[in-house]
Amino acid sequence: MDGQITWCFFLWLLGALIPFQADSVAVMSVDLGSEWMKIAIVKPGVPMEIALNKESRRKTPVAVCLKENERLFGDGAMGVSVKNPKVVFRYFQDLLGKELGNPLVELYQKRFPEHQLVKDESRGTSLFKISDELQYSPEEILGMILNYSRNLAQDFAEQPIKDAVITVPAFFNQAERRAVLQAAQMANLKVLQLINDNAAVALNYGVFRRKDINSTAQNVMFYDMGSGSTVATIVTYQTVKTKESGTQPQLQIRGVGFDRTLGGFEMELRLRDHLAELFNKQQKTSKDVRENPRAMAKLLKEAGRVKTVLSANVDHMAQVEGLLEDLDFKARVTRLEFEALCSDLFERVPGPIQQALDVAEMTMDEIEQVILVGGATRVPKVQEVLQKAIGREELGKNINADEAASMGAVYQAAALSKAFKVKPFLVRDAAIYPIQVEFSRAVEEEEEGVKSIKHNKRILFQRMSPYPQRKVITFNRYTDDFEFYVNYGDVSFLSEHDARVFGSLNLTTVKLTGVGSSFKKHTDAESKGIKAHFNMDESGVLYLDRVESVFEAVVEEKEEESTLTKLGNTISSLFGGGRSEPKENETETAQEEEESPPEAKKEDDDDGAKKASDDSQDVQEDEAKSEGEKAEAKEGEDGEQQEDKDQANGESKPKEESKEETAEKEGSKTDDKETGIKNKLPKKSKISEEIGVELMVNDLLDPTVEQIELSKKKLQDLTDRDLEKHEHEKMLNSLEAFIFETQDKLYQEEYQNVITEDEKDQISGKLREASSWLDEEGYSAATKDLKEKLSELRKLCKSMFFKVEERRKWPDRLAALDSMLNHSTFFLKSARMIPEDEQIFTEVELNTLEKVLNETTAWKNETVADQEKLSPTEKPVLLSKDIEAKLGLLDREVKYLLNKAKFAKPKPKPKEKSSNTTADQEKVIPSKEEQVGEGTESPEEAKPAEEPPTEGGSADKKNEENDSSPEATTSKEPDGKSNTEAPESPKIDSHLEDEL
């Protein structure tokens, strides 16, 4: 019973929780490319699927159109870009996290001169100037795109979505990654992770080839040439053992090479300029087509189409109608001409491959396969150059070049979400840019006695260090407030152009307060340094979690001493003396082990390197755990080594049996060498005190909380305006459709039959009046006015629509009622024909059904007769809802009886004590005696024809004494009868059993 209650409670709880989970369990991914974005979702019942947009396409252009009273996205914005390119914003990702003077910002202004970029005085970044009062930052534009992508995903998933994984280029630095997170924050989108697009592609490739991954490392190169950039990535696949989930597949990013400006869009721009020159030569007009933004937008669109066609054809005809001053343009472009225009771009194709090989310290012989990703890799010349660069004839094309990143990102989203459980696939991404900590300290020269400032650098994250990862930097020489700097390390591997694009190498200035007060507060404790805890999270963004001042104090153990313990201490005092001096020596030893880092151990014996040893004590790095944990582990190891030494001398004893010796160990280690008793280390406690931290961002200032909230409100206002506009258009279309459809229905016969001439004139007049109002004022009227006008017309026509709808429903409803009456009548007759001894229905149940049948038949006949007497223009008395109610009542009664018959058990037949039963007993009992052959003298004596059943029972008892019951049971079987002819045998057996 308790188990049933628990199970019922579990089902109730599950049912109560499911609706809340179903509202937010779906997750999404956004592959945010330069030209296109692909959206994928995971929801219950849909493992991984690309979300289609409103045009049922699997990819959506990254474009936003910002008109005065309208905002368009995707294909709608691209349609406007040809007519009015000034209000359409594309390829703005290059502006994220960059100041106005950045080379990529200047390149954007050159490519899109129709956009006006101004400086954000508070941050130094760029702003799109829409008007004198209205400006948008690139982060706000991206926030609009992310919000639109979420709407597409929610429409496709049919449920709200708030969690997402967003792809970013692998070469994005800290400022660019923070800018993407800020855009998502403005869109109220929770980012589970910023995943590098190359890692997302590698994850998608590995997930579907899980069985092929083993302990042997497999090196695969992914060459991704998209619209705006190119990235080559070397990935190693192999299985590794983990504590949490055992042996699992893992991908590790080994090498990355990139070119920020090499992509398909640059090819389209060059082809566009070529088409513009051809048009100027053909038409010889006074105006240069390159000075007309609208004409250049048309040529850019045509250049993209021609480039795509030339990937499969050697030539193609480019044509644009009404390009400039109603002049049409038409010219043939060959593939050779296109390749000549982009010859210098094709020379840059092998560059990222060599960069990735150099970083990974590999050769092409170690790469098993080169797989193409990205739309620009479809250009034949790109593939030809790649084949020569890698020295192979075949390139891997066994992956969806457009959707691989979005599918890998959504798999990671499902893995990070708590609502789904996926097979583990470990991803070890790598930080492309090294990060280091820099600090200064006053150093006193030994010879001159003059203090000088020494600048120190310590690498926090090496180049290609895996992340997510936590690190701790320990400052051992500071006893007062100080500051240090977090900067990028050596980035000499960047080209001159990339170095200028990269921006500031200084990330953050960290000012610490409260260091001096912590030392004053813990004067009796030993300092273990100032520890700064850094975290590079799954998104590749570096955070300073906390800074703490760590001390170590000796704690005396307070134990209740028994009489034997006090006696032991007294005896030990006679032998050992005081404890203060050995305790002091022990503390000094522990301090040396804690403060000496690995670098200093190598230089302890070298007097010439004393200065370097001092510097190495200033900072300690810890990748796996904090320095305090390392010290505890080391002290444990020292204790174990000392115990092993004592055991080797044969002096190891249980603690309970050596209390006197323990006291002597605490007294003096030197005096007790002969007895082999070790000195007990004092117990130390770790004390941590939080240090105040003030961060100053040096690379690019983040927007303040007020600016973020202002951007949120700005985007929400646009969203509300879009919703209001959509509602207005929807209501306007509904009113127009109602007017036109109702006017047409007034001339249809079925509507004319149910209204009088006066009603028709009244409805027609109101419709004409509404149509005129709509033409004059309706398109500018408020949504509320449109709703009221539509409601008024519907109320006027409600009676007409009702009568027509009822007449349409009558034939089907009456036919269904007649069928139900016929079947129910037949069922009732069949039920009454069941024999009384086998009847499973009570008389009340059958009478109830009969009553319902009679009432329904009478109601139907009367109502149909009354309806036939009425005019079609009058309100009908035969209503479809009443017919459905009668159908439901009759169906309920019949189903009740059917279910009862379905689960009813046959009644046991009553026990018979008639002469027939006695005769059967007489027939069975003698046969039983004949089988035994004993207990009777003659057949005549065993033939009591008229004996009462009691004597038969006594005779049967007598036979039972001579025979066993199994033999008697077998004798009851009728000879030669089949199972269907033996229904009476259970009766006989039951009767005999009662008598026995």
N, C-alpha and C positions, 0 to 999 in steps of 0.2 A: 504493500500500500504506500509506504514511504517513497519507494522508487517511482511509483506512478505519479505521486504528487510532485516529486523533484523533476521528473521528465516533463510534466505539464507546465511547471513553472519555467523550465528552460525554453519550451516552445513559445510560451507567452513573452518571455524576455527577448527571444530572437525576433519574434514578430514586432515587438515594440521598437527594437533597435534598427531593424532593416530599413524602414522608411527614412530614418535620419542619415544612415550611411549612404543610401542610394542617391541622396541629394548632392553628395560631394565626393564620391569615390572615384570618379573619372579623372584622369590626368592627361596632359597634352604635352606635345613638344613642338617647337617652332624652329625650323631650319632657316635662319635669317640670312639669306644671301644678299648680294648686292642688287640683283635684278629681280629675283624671284624668291618667294618664301613657300615652303611646304609645311603643312600642319598635319600632325598625326595624333591619334588619340588611343587610349586604352580605357575600356570600361567593362563592367561585367557582361560577359557574353560576346565581347568584341576584343580579341587579344591585342592585335595591333593593326591599325587601319589608317590610311591617308584620308583626312577629312576633305570632302569636296566643297568648293565654294558655291556661290549662288548660281554661277554659270555651269556648274557640274564639272569643273575642271579640277585637276589634282594639284595644280600649282597656281599661285596668285602673284601678280606683279606687286613689287614693293613700291607703291606710289600712292601719294595723297594729294587730292585736289581740294584747295581751300578757297572757295568763293566767298562772297559777302554773306550769303544766306544759305550756303550749301556746302556740304563736305562729301567727297566721293573717295572710294578706295578701289584698288585693284584695277580690273578691266574698265570700270567706269571712269576712273581717273586717267587711264591711258587714252581713252577716247577723247577726253578733253585736252590732253597734252598736245594733240595735233592742232587743235583750234586755238587754244590759249595756253601756251607752254609756261607762261609766267606764273600761273596759279597752281601748277603741278610740280611736286617735289619728289625727286628720285635720286638714287645713289648718294644719299646723305650720310651713310654710315662712315664715310671717310672723314666726316667732320666731328665725330664723337671723340670726346676727350682731347681736343686739340685747340690751341690758341689760334687767334685769327691770322697770325703771321706764319703759321705752319705751311710748309711746301704743298701738302695735300689740299689744304684749304685754298691756296692760290690756284692749284690745278683745277679744283672744282669751279672756281669763279671763271676760269678760262673756258671750261667745257660748257658751263651754263651761265652765260653772261646775262640772261634775262632775270636771274635772281639777284636781289640786292642783299648782301651780307654786311652787317654792322657789328661792332664790337660790344660785347657785354662788359660794361665797366666794372662790375663787381668781381668777375671771374676771369676776364680776358679772353673768353671764348667767343664764338661767332653766333649771331642771331639772324634769322630770316625776317626781313622787314616786309610785312604785308601792307601796312599803312603807317601813318604817323603815330597812331595810338596802339596798333596791334603788331606784336612781334612774337616769334616762336623760336625756341632753341631746338637744336637737333635732337636733344633728349625728349622734348615734348612731341616732336614729329614722330620719333620712334615709339613713344608711348601710345600715340594714336594707332600706329600700325599694330602694336601688341594687343591693344584693346580690341581692334577689329579681328585679329586672328583668334582671340578668345571667343568672340561672338560667332565666328564661323565654326569653331570647334564645338561650342555649346549647341548650335543649331544641328550639327551633324550627330552629336552624341545624345541630344534631346534631354540634357540635364546640365546643371550648373558645373562649371569647372573653375577652380581657383589655383591649382598647382600646375607648374610648367617647368620644363627643362628647355633652355634656349641655347642654340649653338652660336659660337663666336669663332672668328679666325684664330688659329693657334698663335699668330704673331701679335695679338692684342696685348698691350702692356697694362699696368695697373690702372692708369687713368681711364683707358678705354673700357676696361672691364667694369670699373665702377660706374661709368656713364650708362652702360647697358642696364645695370642693376637699378640705377636711379630712374631710367625710363620705365622699367617694369614697376617700380614703386609708384610712379605717377599714374600708371594704369591699374593700380590696385591688384597686381598679379603677383602671386607668391612664387618666387623662383626657387625651385628645389636645387638647381645647379646650373651654372654656366659651363657647358661642356664644349671643348674644342671640336670643331667640325671634323678634323682628321681623326680624333679619338672616337667620335660617334660613328664615322664610316668604318673604322677598324672594328668597333664593337658589333656593328650589324653584320660585318663579314664573318666574325668569329662565332656569333650566336648560331648562325645557320650551318656552321661547320664544326660544331662542338666535338663530334665523334672523331674528326681528323686530328684533333689536338692531343698531343701526348707529352711525355717528359722530355722529348727531343725538341730543342728550340727550332722554330720555323720562322724565318725572316721574310717579311712581305713588305714591298714598297707600294704606297698609294700615291699616285700622281694626280693631284686635284687642280685642274685649271677651270676656274669659274669665270664669271663675268668681270669681276674686278681685280682678282689676285690669283696667284698660283702658289701651291704648297706641296712639297714632296715630303713624305713621312715614311720612316722605316719602323716597322712594328714587329716585335718578337712575340710569337704565340708559344706557350707551353703550359703544362699543368704544374701546379705547385701545391704544397700541403699547407693547410691553414688550421689553426686551433679550433675555429668556430665550425667550419663545414667540411673538414677533411680535404681531400684532393680535388681541386677545382681548376678549370682553365683560366689563364691569365693572359692579358695583352699588356705589353710594356712599350712605351714610346722610346725608341732608341736614338733617333736622329730626325731633325726637322730642318728643312730648307725652304725659303719662301722668297717671293717677289711681289711686293705690295701692289704694283701697278701693271703687272702683266696679266691680261685677261681678254675675254671676248669683247668687252665693251670698247677697249682701245682699238681693236680691229674694226668695229662698226664705225667708230668716229673717223678713222682714216678712210674707210670706204665712203662715208658720208661726204667728207671733204672732196674726195675724188669725183663723186656724182655732182657736187656743186660746181666744180671746175668744168665738167662736161656740159652742164646746163648753161653756164656763162658763155662758153664757146659756141654752143648751138644757137642761142637766141640773140646774143650780142646786144643785150639791153643796156640801157644807161645805169640801171640799178644792179648792184651786186647781190646775188641771192644769199650770200653769206652774212649780209647785214640784216636780213629779215628773220627774226627768231621763229616765226610760224612756218616759213618755208624750210628752214633748217630742221625743224622738228619733223616735218613730213619726210625730208630726205633721210633723217636718222631712222625713222620707222622703216622706210624702204630698204635702207642699208642692212638692217637686221634681217629682213626677209631674204634679201639677195645672198647674204652670207650663209644663211641656213641652206638655201637651195644649192649654192656652189659646193657644199660639202658632198653632194651626190651627183652633181653635173659639172661639166667642164666650162659651161657658159650659161648665162641667163640674161633675160631682158629686164632691165629696171625701168619702171614707168610710174609717173605720178601725174595725176590730172589736176590742172589748175594750180600748178606749183607757185607761180608768181605772176600777178597781173593777168590771170586767166590763161596763162601759157602752160601747155602740157609739156611734160618731160618724158623722153624715152631714149634709152641708150643700152647697148649690149655690153655686158661686163663678163670677162673671162676669168677663169680660176688663176691663170698665170698673172693677170693684172693684179688680182687681189693679193696673191702671194708676194708680188713685187712691192706692193704698198706696205706690206707688213714684214719685210725681210729682216729688219733689225729686231723685230719682236720675236721672230722664230729663232734668231741667234741666242736669245735669252732663255729659251725653253730648257736647255740642259742645266742651267745654273742651279736651280733648287735641288736637283738630283745630286750634284757634286757637294753642295753644302750639307745635305743630309748624310751622305757617306762620310764626309770628314768629321762631322759631329759624332756619328756612331762608331767611327774608327773601323769601317768595314770597306769591302770592295764589292763590286757587282757580282763577283763569283759567289759571294755568301748570300745573295738575295735570290730567293727561290722564284719569285714572281713579281711582276710590275703590273699593277691594276690601275686602270684609268677611271677617274671620277671627275664629274663636272661637265657642263655642256660644251665648253670650248675645246675639250679633247676630241670632239667629233670632227674638227677641222683636219682634213687629210694631211696637210703639211705638218701640223703639230705631231701627228702620229709618226710621220716619216722621220722627223728630226729625233723623236724619242727613240725610235728603233736604232738609229745610228748611235745615239748617246749611250744606250745600254748594251749595244752589241748583240741584240736579239731580234729575231724576225717576228715574234709573236708578242702581243701585248694583251694583258688580261682584261677582258670585257665581261666577266661573269658576275657583275654586280650592277644594280640599278644606279646609273650615274647621277640621276636626279633625286632619288628618294632615299638613298642609303643613309645619309646623315640624319634625316628626320626619323627614320625607322630605328636607327641605333639610339638616338636621343630619347625616343619614347620608351624604348626598352629600359633605359637607365631611369626614366621617370617612374616606371612601374616598380623597378627595384627599390627606389628611394621612398616610394609611397608606402604607407602602412596598410593600405587597403588591398594590396596584391602581393602574391608570393611568386617569385620567379626563380629559376635556377641561377645560382650565383655565377657571375662571370666577372673576375677581378680586372679592374682598369687601373693601370699605373701610368697616369699622364706625367708629363715632364714640364718643368718651368724653363722656358727658353732663355730668359734673361737672369743672370746671377744677381743676388741681392746681398749686401754686406752692411755691417754695422761699423760706424766710425765714431771715435771719441778722442778727446785730448786730455792730457794729464800733465801736471807740472812735475818735472824731474830735476833733481838737484845734482849737478856735476860734482864728482868726488874730488877732482883736482882743484878746480877753481872755486867751488862752493857757490856757484851761481845757479839759480833755478831757470829752467827753460821749459817750453811747452813742447811736448812730444805728441804727435798725431799717430793714432793707432787704427788699424783696420782689421776686422775679423769677418770672414765669409760666413754669412748666415745660410744662404742657399746657393749651392754651386750651380753652374749651368747644366741643364738637363736633370736637375734634382727631381725625384718623383714627388708628387703631392696627391692627396692631402698629407700634410706633415706638420708636426709641432716641434719647435726648437726652443731651447732655453739658453740665454746668454747670462753669464754670471760676472759681475764686476766686483773684484775683491779689494781694490785699493781705495775705494771711495768711502768716506765717513761723513760726508756732508752732501747737500743738494748739488746735483750736477745735471748735465744734459748730454745726449748723444744723438747721432744722426743715422737714419736708415736710408741708404742710397742704393742705386744700381751698382753692380760690380763692373768688371771689365767687359765692355761691349765693343771691343775693337773688331770683332768679327762682322759687325755691320758695315755696309758700304757707306760712302760719304752721304749719299742721298738718304739712305735709311736712318743714318744717325741724326740728320737734321729733322727728319719726320718724327723720330722717336721722342723728341722733346727733352724736357729736363731730366737729368740723371739723379737729382736729389728728390727723394720721396717724402721723408718726414723728419722733422726735428722733434725730439722727445725731451721734455723738461720734467725732471723729477723733483718733487717737493716732499718733505717729511723724512728724508734720509737721516739728517743730523738728529732730529728729535727721536727717531727710533734707536739710534746708538746711545743717546742720553738715557733713554728709558730702560735699556737693557745693558747697563754697564757691567753687571756681574756675569753676563753670558758671552759666549764666544761667537763672533761673527762668522757667518758662512757666505757672506757676500750679498750683493743686490742682484736679484734674479729677475730678468725680463723674459716673459713667456710670449713667444710669437706663434702664430698659427696661420699657415697657408691652407685655406679651406678647399673644398671640392671645386670651387669656381676659379681657383688660381689667384684669389685675392688675399693679400697679406694683411693680417690684423695683429695688433698688440693686445693680447688678452688682458694681461695684468703685469704689474711690477710689485715685487715684495722684497722686504728685507728679512733675511733668514738668520736666526741665531740658534745656538745650541747651548743648553744649560745642563749642568749636572744635577740630577734629582736623587736624593737619598731615599732609599726604600724604607718605608715605615711598616715594620712587621711586629706583631705581638710576640715577644720573646718568651719562650717557655723556660722552665727551671733549668733544663739541660742546656738550652742555648746560652743562658746567662753564665752557667758554669763553664761552658766552652769559651765564651768571650773572656772570662776571667783568666783562664789558663793561657789563652792566646796572648793576653796582655803581658804575661810573665815572660813570654818568649819573643814577642814581636815588637813591642814598643808602639810608637805613634803611627798614624795612618796618613798624616797630611803630606809628607814628602813623596811617598810613592804615588799618591793620587795626583799630585801636581805633575809628576813625570809622565803619568799616563795621559793626562789631558794634553800635554804638549805633543805627544806622539800622534794622538788622534788629529790634532789640528794640522800637523804637517801632512798627514795622509789626505786630508780633505782639501787643503789649499793647493797641493802640488798637482798640476795637470799633467797629462802625458808628455807634453812638450818639455816641461821643466825637469822631469825625471832623467831625460837623456843628457841634461846639461848640469846636473848637480855637481859633478866632479870636474867640471871645466871652469876654471876661474876666468878665463878669457871671454867666456860666454855668459857671464853673470848678468850683464845688462839685458841680454835677450831673454834670460830666464825670468827676470823681474817682469818684463813686458808680457810674457806668456801667462804670468799669474794674474794679470789684470782681467782677462776674459777667459771663460771656459764655456765650451759648447757641449750641448747634450741633445742628441737626436732621439734617443729612445725614452729617457726619463729625466727627472730633475736631478740636480747634484746631490740633494739630500738623500734621495733614494740610492744613488750610487755609493754614498758614504756609508749608509746603513748596510748595504750589501757587502762592502769591503770589510767593515768591521766584523760582520758575520763570518766572512772567509778567514779573517785573521784569527778569530776565536776558534774556528774549526781546525786551522793549521796548528794552533797551540795545543788543542786537545789531542790531535793526532800525535804530536810530539810527546805528550805526557803518556799516552797509551803505549808508545814505542818503548818508553823507559820502564814500563810495567807499574806505573803509579796511578792508573785510572781506577777510581772507586766510586760507588754510588754516593749521591749527595747526602743521604740520610745517615750514612756511616762515617762521614768525614767532616763533621761540623767543627771540630777543633782544628783540623788541617785547613779548612776554609778560612777560619779566622786568622790562622798564621799566614795564609796566602795574602790576605788583605794587609797584614802588618808590614811585611818586608819581603820582596821577591829575592833580593840578594842573599839574605840570611837563610832562605829556605831552598837554595839550589840543591843541597845535598839530599833533601827529602823528596825533591821532584814535584813540589806542590806549586801550582801556577797561581798568579795573582788575579783576582777577580776584577774585571773592568767595571767602572762606575756606570750607572744607567744614565743616559742622556736623553733629553727631550728636545724636540724641534719646535722653535717659536717662529711664526711667520707674521709679519705685520705689513699690511697693504701700504703702498707708497703712492702718493698723489701723482697723477700723470697729466700733463698738458701736451696735446699734439698740435703741431703746426704743419699742415700739408704744404709741400714745396713744389710738387710736380704740376698739379692743377687743382685749384680750390674746388671742393665739393659745394653744391648749393646748400644753403642753410635750410633749417627745418621750415622756416617761414616761406622760403622760396619753393620748397617742395610742396607745401600745402597750397600755395598760390597756383602752382602748376596743376595740381590735382583739381582744384576748383575750375581752372580754365578749361581743362579737358572735360570735366563733368558738365560744364555749361554747354560745350559743343555737343556732347552726347545727348543731353536733354533737348537741345535744339533740333538735333537730328530725329529724335523720337517724336517730338512735336510735329515736325515736318512730315514724317512718315504717317503719323496719325491723321494729319490734315489731308494728305493725299489719299489715304485709304477711305476716309469719310467722304471726300469729294467724289471719288470713283463710285462709292456705294450709292450716293444720291443720284449721280448721273445714270447709273445702271438701273436703279429702281424706276426713275422717270421713264426712260426709254422702253424698258420691258413692260411696265404697266400700260403705257399707251398702246403698245402692240397687243397686249392681252385683251384690251377692250373690244377688239375687232375679231376675237376668236369666239367660236360658237359656244363652247362650254362656259365661257365667262358671260357671254351675252344672255344665256339662259337663266342665270341666277340673279340678275340685277334688273331693276326696272329702268325705264328711260330716264326718270328723274335722277336716280342714283348714278347712272352712266354719265349724264350731263354734269352732275356735281363733281364726280371724280375726274372727268376729262378737264373741267375748268381748273381745278386745283393743280393738276399736272402741268397745264400750260402756264399757269402763274408761277409755279416753282421753276420751270425750265427758263422762263424769262429772267427770273431773279438770279438764277445760276449764271446765266450769260452776262448779266450786268454786274452783279455784286458777289456772286458765289465764290469765284476763284480767289478773291481777296478777303472773303469773310472768315471769321474765326471758326475754329473747329467746333466750338460749342453751338454756334448758330447752325452749322451744317447738321449737327446731331439733332437739334430741335426740329429743323425742317424735315429731315428724314423720318423722325418719329411721328410727326403730324400726318404725313402722307401714309405711313404704314397703318396708323390708327383709322384713317378714313377708308382704307381698302381692306381692312381686316375681315369684315363680314363677307365680302366677295371671295376672298381667298379661302376662307373657312368653308363656305358652301361648296366651292369647287373641289377642295381637298377631300371633303367628306364623300362626295359622289365618286371620286376616284377610288376611295378605299372600300366602298360598299361591296363590290363584287367579290373581291378576295376575302374580306372578312366574313361575309355571309356564307360563302362556299366552305370556309374553314369551320364555321359553326355547324353547318349541315353535316359535314363529315364527322365532326366530333359527336354529334347527336346520334348518328347512325352507328358508329363504333361503340358508343357507350350503351346504347340499347341492346346491341348484340351481346356485349359483355355481361349486361345484367341478366339477359335470358340464359346465357351459358352458366352463370353462377347459380341461378335458381335450379338448374337441372342437375346439380351435383347431389349424389345420394346423401341422405341425412347423416349416416354414420361416417361419411368422409367430408362433410361440409366444414370449411374453414372460416366462412364468413358468418357473422351473426345476423339475425333478422333485422336488428336495428340498422346495421351498416347497409344492408341491401335496401331497406326502406328509405334510408337517407338518400342513396343514389337515385332511387326511383323518383323521390320527391324533387330532387334537383333537375332530373330529366324532364319531368312534367312541367315544372315552373319555367325552365329555359325554353321549352317548346312553345308554351303558351305565350311567354313574353315576346318571342321572335315573331309569332304569327300576328299578335296584336300590334306590335310596333311597326312591322312592315306594312300592315293594312292601314294604320294611321298615316304613315309616311306617303303612301300612294294617294291619299286624299288631299295632301298639301300641294300647294303650288311650288315650283322650283325656286321662286324668288323668296319664299318664306323660310324661316329658320327651321332646319330639319329636326325631327324628333328622334330619328334613327341615327345614333351617333356611333362612330367607330370605337370610341373608348368604352361605351357600354357593351358593345359586342365583345371586345377584348376582355372585359371584366367577366362576362358570362362564360367565355371560353376558359378563362383562368379558373373559375369556380368548378366547372365541370371537369376540367383536366386534373384539378387537385383531388377531387373525390375518386376519380378512376385510378389515379396513380397510387393513392393510399391503399386501395384494395389490391392493386397489382403487386405492390411491394409486400403486402401482407402475404399474398399467395406465394411470392418468391421465396420468402424466408420461413414459411409455415412448415412445421413438422407433422407427418401423418399421425393421426390419433391411433393409439394402441387399441386393438379390437378387444371387446369385453370377453372375460372368461366364460366359456360355455359349459353348462352342467346338464345338457340335454341328453336324450337317448343316443343321438348321433355321436356325441363325444364319447359316451360309454362304449358304444360299439367300436369306435376307433381304438379305445383303450384295450378292449377285449382282443382286438386284432393285433395290437402291438405286443401285449404282455405274453400271450402264448408263444409268439414267435421268439420272444426273448428266452422263454423256458425251453423251447425246442433247441435253441443253439447250445444251451448248457447241457440239456439232456438229463437233468436230475430234478427231484422235488415233486414229480407227478407220477401217478400210477398208470393213468390211462388218459387218452385224449378227451374222453367224456368228462372226467373229473375237472379238467382245466377249462371247461366251457360254461361257466356260469353266465347265461345270457341276460338274466334280469337282476344280477347282483348290484347293490348300490355302490357308489364310488368309493365308500370307505373300505369295503371288502376288497375292492380292486387295489386300494392302497395297501391293505395288509398283505395281499398276495404279492404285490410288487415289493414290499418290504422283505417278504420271505425269499423272493428271487434275489434281492440285493444281497442277502446274507450268503447266498451260494455263489453269486457272480460278482465280478468287479464292474464298476460304473463305466469304464471305457468300453467294455464289451457290450454293455447294455446300450450305450449311445450308438454304436455302429449298427446294432440290430434295428434301430428305429428308421433307418434310411429306406425308403420305398424302393423296391427292386425295379430297375429298368425305367425309372421316371427321370425326366430332365429337370433342371432347376426351375424352369417356368411352370412345371406341373406340381411343384411341391410347396405352395404357399401355406398349406395347412400344418406343415411340420412344426413351425414355431409354436402354434397353438398347442399341439399335443405335448411338445416338450415342456412348455410352460405349465400346462395342467398337471402333468406327471410330477414335475418338480415341486409344485405346491403340495400335492398329496404325499410325496415322499417326505 
